[in-house]
Amino acid sequence: MADLLPPPYSFGVDSRFDSWRQNQDMVVQHVVDSEHRLIMPVCPTGFGKSLMYIVSALINGGSRAVILTSTRALQDQLKNEHEGVVVDLRGKDNYPCKMLGGYSTCGKGPCNWGMRCPFVKDGCLYYDQVKKAMAAPIISTNYAYWMNRGDWGYGDDYTFQFSTLICDEAHELPEILSSFLTKEIIGSREGKGIKDEIVESFPKSKSGIKEWIRHWHKTVSSQYEDVSWRIKEEGDYGKETLDLAHFLQRLWESTSFINHGIEEDPENMIVYKSGNRITSSVVWPYHYTESTLFKGIEKVILTSATVTPKTIGLLGIDQKDVDVVEVDHPFPLENRILNYIHTIGLNYRTTDMEMLKWLARIDQILEDRLDRKGIIHSVSYKRQKLIMESSDYTQFMIGHNSRNTIETVERFKSSSPPAIFVSPVMTTGYDFPDDEIRYQIIGKIAYPDTSDPIIKRRMQMDRDYAPYIAMQRLIQTCGRGVRNKEDWCENFIIDNNIEWFIRKYKSFAPKWFQDSFRTVRVKKRSTPMKEDVPKPRPV
């Protein structure tokens, strides 16, 4: 079929984008022509969403667009693929402060507390990038930065105007908004600071929370004003003073949020203490969708492989107000199959003997696939450790912690077979095309953490909330390894709970994902056997 639009590069993107992938131009045309404010392109993983929404924004010439991403990896990808078209902007902590000689970031620069800085107009790495962004037609930033910018939006209340908002990985929006609206106050190990006093004085009854937070917000505000005055009026920007100002600023933001929530939205607010930590958040974020996320912007594009009517409902949006365009998967079905191999059903009652069967199944899948690279999705760091300590192939395994994820991903990508990446967090934000991975083992359906009181309350109010989140994670995980038409990746899931899960909650998945699910025929026996595992696809 002939393309609906000229090649992508004719709209201003890089010349290497010389043709459209299947249905890309159709979705661009739909987005541009839509008269709805909210447009939801449901595009499969590997569809090329970034090119779609960037060209859509460029066609709307003369208007400024902002792209929001949920991970640094996604922002890096946009920066690398669309440099010259999209200007990358990040929070102040990503830029060294010239006033401080580069020993700290702009996030701790004295200008944050009213002191005049000679580099703000010219020479500051952060503000120079802001100016560059303000002159560009398209900006890429992260959700947290955008939601913290009270002066960005559309309408009389905003200094910097945008007409198009693009929300990538939109299936995560309810969680992204909830995370932004979650504040923590954590006591120190020494137990001698103001945070310790706040935590220790937390009331035993719910009725005392209002007076408790009112008192501490007033106290923190006073201390914050004092240190801000020292910086601005006395010119004290020594390291100790700036560290204190930064500390009190974060604490003030937390007490301010809790105080406001208890006053204005008490039924939707949860504040609880666990150990030396106080956590506050909203049960449902929909009261804040417009004021914090959409900000009056005229056209909002919500795009993801797995965004569904359920997502929209969690944001407090009526489905009739959204223009949904869903496209078929452009990649051959046989290249993206999810194979279920009967092994064990993982839950809190799983025995040590059953875990041995689970570990054995992982090794059975690995045994004939040592000529290629793959990922094991452990779902938790505890299971990651178990796999890496128990497998016969531990010498080929690469793991990571929460602090070195990006560096470890790059190390894995540059490794040669038989490299095996074991991770609990590769569900979204990272792509592994072609030979970077040829198989994935999904150890367990990834439900949200039910020990969290906020998650627990949501599940009590909405029994479909946890399975909805789990389905989104499963779909996103399966899409990590198939990024173009010729690409392929064998996906295996070895949690028996998938049998009833897929049956019961298929409405939370697009049809193209439902079609990709296969049950591998296995003989019922007490011990998993290698003969149950499909032969590897030739590399």
Steps between C-alpha positions, in 0.01 A plus 500: 500500500627849414605724786251767608779751568838592350805334661565599864818695421298744289348634823837582655622184675834337418547375142543140616124497565426457131190281520203424722452180691164330460215731611733774631385755242136405562535574872682829432218609271240397759674693779540814289138495376332408828270762651523340845716653769607157626633254241609147592706316235534140625814394316676164551857484625733547204244708311721811512291723725766770535518566125119505486451764768802711400380531140146569627640789705709632209198501268330727754767760416507820704391331821726378779484136609645323801571126516491339843688177570494274803866392501839651433560227241199615294616860522850395388347314206309809383811715544716263295249425223355848450782740587447827319122459505433428868675697776574296812437669836547348846481605861760727660678210668621386156712814443818608688470843667753754368452728801617214723795415279334181379534316834120481527199519270267782406245334730707634790600827337453817715261647243237252619475704820492849350870581463584673172723287278707662220463188284119480489476725194797342325734217590287282729479151352144454628350839410675502162332168425164641616540790257587259221192291587272805504610587146442147368176365350531170693640439848565164662500474879388268777166491678639616836663809350183591311272457800734709716492790254208707616570759229467259204163423343240677289287798596523818705639320806819393323807702396627246244234381259467158336225390264579125476580258781630154407489240777716201408448167681155633590398169656720607793329837552290402804814369672717791384250751635460305825877479544534874451232550765681272746724660762724336758666624818773263611676520834878480523705217647625732773146599597592858589366721218173676427383211283541268798291734714227506233499119469510438877211740565269335243160462673366157589146593398387629162322792664830653610663512156355839405647684801826305475570600139382857553751543783793349311426684176510828690827401671669389177378812315660723764836321480489500120431875490796561735754314289364650177547848651862418591576404140317789334577786738830398659652333195574183694524225241745272670453128450353446848243778454396384153471138615274615785289713263461209259406267785241742643360572154423130444359467852287811451361357176402182684334672798327746267355220288377301801354811664317599182371146440367460854326839474359473148466129414495305830296200375742440213815543711697227678770582754667214687813415694717193444815474707685830472314601184181703450332465161213704362319465171162516333290188455391606150679772300211606275432823692843619387506386135405837354677738739824304530534316167284639218515865613240633257692391189287492184614167355613206713638184336497194727697224333613153606476137395272420791302812589137392542160639605593385852802736491278787397255423779776503764586852383139609550435546128176397332570263211268694267734798527791305351567430133643147497689366200621140537720338238586139428845375585728564200732208577439134407324305774756218496773750596335608827335190650463470879547132589358376827682193636323330791739513799366625838256764618696760695339657807570554869436127565765380253724239666877460475447181298281688251761775468756234405267395215471862392878543500543173309259621233702817451817296443317268261406799283854639519681175419449505124511880470858572601579605143292817548418767759187523713327653801354334808232718659523411868230751615683554832861553608459207739424262211775660294748404772354148525532440125854632480612290794322177396526474122743269322568797272573763762839576339318646200255709704507878541303661783457851633362700791275807512798734472686363197220392266589721201871415508426127531256507210770652281751237615252223415423650159871505411560146631530195276300177537434319723412813704192468723357815659308432824283796601178580686446839327532457121126521435515838325734777390768280342516349151705194402473464122627216282792305647503703821250239625339198334305365797335616822400292802222655707516337841180635650196717434610838639225618733546829688634486856197420718688582822478869407197650687418723201497209256303299754234774528471524121454125473228512766315767303565352155553124475623534140777749585779248574432272200480805274849608611631144465365468144662827393835381635470166322426657161777754535747228600422288196565797273859564611656263247305555175568843354463463121332279239794263459575484873386208714520390861384182677297592810439243774290531814536230767242612756193272487278785619510629143238236403212661692646851483488522120152351495355734763669828410541487123296822469800685647711394200475599132389227261844474338644398837223250570574341162868457589438275803579128458486212746781249453374143531682325784460163665369528855774379728644585840830627358536743206687337212709660229290332231216736599699800372459591131811463288677834450430698189810501278708815528 
